[in-house]
Amino acid sequence: MWWSMHMNGRTAMIMVVAAVLVLVGAGMAVASPPVDRGKGGSMSPAWAMGNTPWNTTGNWSTPWDESPKARFSLSQRYGALLSARENMSNAMAAYERSLGRYRTLGAGMGHAQRLDVERDYALSRVQLMMSTAQFVRAYGMAWGTQYDTQRIEQRLQEMEQLREQIRSASSPDEVRALREEMNRLWQRTGLELQLCVQSGAVERLEDMLERAENTSTILQQEIEQLSAQEVDTHRLNLQLEQYGASLEQASAHLQRAREMIEAHEGFDDNGEVVNSALAASTLRSVRTELTLATEQLKASTRALREAFLELRHHRAGMLTLQQDDTLHAEGNGTAAFSGRGTVRVVGDVLVRVVDVAKDANISAPGEPVVLPYDMVQYHLREDDALEVNGTSFTVCARGEGIVLDVDGVGSVVLTGNGTYTLVGANGTVSGEWHAPLTGMPWRETP
C-alpha cells in the first residue's frame, strides 16, 4: 500500500516537472536561429531578410525588455532563469539519490535510521517541488509573460511550512503522513504551475506569430520589387503561400489555446484548482493545441528558409562563401555571418555571437552580456576588434563604420550602406550592401 502511494506521488511529480520543461522549451525551439553548418545551408531567414535581432529605433532592445516586469535587465532575468533551471536539475538529482536510499528500507532498520531515510526522502521531494515552482516563477520573469505569480508565492509558503514540519517529525509514521499531505498539495500545485507555463507559452508563440507575419510582409515587398524588375518570382510566390498557410494554421491553434486558457475550466479566476480532473483535461487540450501551433511555426520557418535560398540569387548583399573564399566588407548598418571559419569585426558596433557547436574561441575587449539561446553580446568602440573562430557559429554586428573580414564557409548578409569584395576560386567579385526596407520594425527574437 505504502509503495503504491509512493509510486503515484513520484510519478505525478516527475510528469509535472517534465511537462514544465517541455512547455518552456516549445517556444525556444521555434525561436532558435537556424545556423549554417558550413555545408551550403542557410542562416536565420529573419536575419537574412534584414529583420535583425534589434529594432529600428537604435536602442537595441529585445522583446523581453518590453515586459512590465522589467525592473531587472534582460541579462539579470535570463541569468535568474538559468540559475533556477540548474537548481531544479540539482534538486532532481538529489531526489533520485534519496529515492535510492528509500528503496533500501527494511524491517531490520532501527528507528533512528528509518526516520533519517524517511525524512531525507520527504525533504528531497519538497525541495524538488519548490525548485520547480521557483523555475516557473523565473520563467515568467525572464520572458515577460503576464501570468500572476501570487499563486506560486502562496504555494511556496505552503511548501516551506511542510518542509519545517517534516524536519520536526519524530517518527517515520509522522513523516509518511506528511508525505500524503505533500501529495495532495502537489496535485494542486502541479496543475497550477502547468497553467502558468501554458499561459506564458501562448504569449510567447503569439509574439512569434506576430513577428512572423511582419516577415511575410517584408518578403512580399521583396517579391514585388523583383517583379517590377521582370524577375521570375513564381517559386517565391509559392513559398510565400506555403509560409502564409502555415502561419494561418498556427494562428488557429493558438486562438483555441487562448480561448481554453481564458475559460480555465477546472480553475478559478485566480488560477487555483477547483476540479482536478477538469483542470487536467484543460491542460491536456491546451498542450495539444500548443504542440500543433509549434509544428506549424516550424513548418513556416522551413518555407521561409526555402524562400531565402531562392531570394539570395536575386538580392544584393546576400553571399555564399565556399571553401578558401575570403570576404572584406565595410559600411554602416548590419553585417551577419553564419557558418564556420574565422570572422573579425571592427567598428563602433554591437555584436552578438551564437556558438552553435560550442567550440568557438571569442577574442574581444570587455565582458559580454549573456542573452538567451546561448547568445553573448559585446559593445565595441571605434578601434575595438572582435574575432571568432569555430566550426558552427553566427555573428551579427550593427552600427557605424563596420569592417568585416571573413575567412570561412557559410552565409553572409550585408544590409545598409557599404561595399564588399569577395575573393575566391571564381575570381574577385565586388558589390554593394542591400538597402534595408523601411517601415518595418526589426523585433525578431534572436
Beta strands, then each sheet from edge to edge (+ up, - down):
strand 1: 318-321
strand 2: 326-355
strand 3: 361-363
strand 4: 369-371
strand 5: 375-379
strand 6: 385-424
strand 7: 427-432
sheet 1: 1+ 6- 2+ 5- 4+
sheet 2: 1+ 6- 3+
sheet 3: 1+ 6- 7+
end
